[in-house]
Amino acid sequence: MSARVEAITSALEAALAPHSLEVIDESHKHVGHEGARDGRGHFAVKVVSAAFAGMSPLSRHRRIYEALGGLMQTDIHAFSIVLAKTPDEADSA
């Protein structure tokens, strides 16, 4: 696991206590991309957390971005939220 994936994982675990979490490093797909020249990476995430209960999809996304904080300026160029559900929502899918 790369240091960036570890940092993202740690930040999300601390903020959301996820039931499940998958951080996917997609940086290899963007080699040579103008926005990736500064060395920051491209990532996607799947998060299942009880912390999302009662929150709209937009609020869930905001909560994830808040958890990432400064990583968005120092380590992350692009970030995709593939999944942000509660455990009950994930179980019924």
N, C-alpha and C positions, 0 to 999 in steps of 0.2 A: 504494500500500500504506500503510495507516495505521501510525502509530507503535506502536500496540499489537501489530499483526500482525508488524511488524518485530522488536519485542522478543521476542515468542513464538518467532518463526522463529530468531532469533539464539541464544536460550537452548537450543532443541532441537538446532540444528546443532552448537553447542559440545559438548553432552553426548552426542549420539548419532551424529554424523557420518552422517546419513541418506543412503541411496541415493536416496530420494525423500521429499519432505515437502510437504504441502499444509495450510495454516492457513486456515480459513474463518471469516470474521467474520459471525456470525449475529445481531448486535446489533439490526439493523433489524427483526427478527422479534419483538423483545421490548420495543419502545418502550412506555412506560407500565407495564411489569411492575414490581411492587413491589420486587423484588430488584435491578432495574437502576437505580433512582432515584439511587443514589450515583455513577453515571457509569461504573461498571465494565461490561465487555462480556461478550457471550456468544460463545463460539468452539467450533469443532470442528476436529479434526486427523486427518490420515491420515499415518502414518509407516511407512516401510519402512527398516529398519536392521539391519545385521549385528550390532549390539550386542545385539539381542534373542535371539540364538542361545542355546539351552539354557534360556531363561527361560519360566516359566509366563505365561499371559495376565495374571494378577494382578501378577506381578513386573514385567512390561512396563509396565503402567499406573502402578505405583509409580515406576518409573524416569522416566517422562514427567513425573509430578507433581513429583518431586524436581528435575528439570531446570528446571521452571518457578519453583520456589522462591517468592520474595517476590511475584512477579507474581500469584500466586493471591490475595494480600491487597490488592494495589494496583490491578491492572488487569483481573482476570478475575473475573466474578461466576459464570458457568457455563461448564463445559468438558466437551466430549464427545469421547471417543476413538473415532472411527469405525473406524480400522484401525491395528493395531500388529503388523506382520509382519516376518519376515526376508526378504531378497531371494529366497531359494529358495521360500519359502512364497508370496510374491507372484507369482512366475513360474509356479508350478504351479496357480494359481487360475483 
